[in-house]
Amino acid sequence: MNQPSDTIFGKIIRKEIPAQIVFESEEVLAFKDINPQAPLHILIIPKKPLKDIADARLEDENLLGKLLIVAGEIARREGVQQSGFRLVINNGKNAGQEVPHLHVHLLAGRKMSWPPG
């Protein structure tokens, strides 16, 4: 596996800076967002340093699936699977991606509006 990126997420993966980790496996890490946009706001990231979803390749299909499976597991653990939750992946600056490391936002605990942006 490649080394995690030298972003804030890479530093969290390497435990160089603290985070409120809610899930960890060999390939995936999930932690509470420090600037939450909903009562529940969890970031789910691959430990593999993928810059964004467009950086992923076919060989990453299992890893990408794991990100979504982990999101569902966290939603069940947090008790929001029935009331609803939103998953968001921003890709690039114009989409609002601030950290160049692929991440899935799990947002819940309030009514979401549409369209989101």
WOZI-V233434 format. One record per run of one state. SS is the DSSP state (alpha for helix, beta for strand, coil for the rest). FROM is the first residue (numbers start at 0). TO is the last residue. If there is no record, write none. Layout:
ss = [SS | SS]
from = [FROM | FROM]
to = [TO | TO]
//
This chain:
ss = [coil | alpha | coil | beta | coil | beta | coil | beta | coil | alpha | coil | alpha | coil | beta | coil | alpha | coil | beta | coil]
from = [0 | 7 | 13 | 20 | 24 | 27 | 32 | 39 | 46 | 52 | 55 | 57 | 78 | 84 | 88 | 92 | 95 | 102 | 108]
to = [6 | 12 | 19 | 23 | 26 | 31 | 38 | 45 | 51 | 54 | 56 | 77 | 83 | 87 | 91 | 94 | 101 | 107 | 116]
//
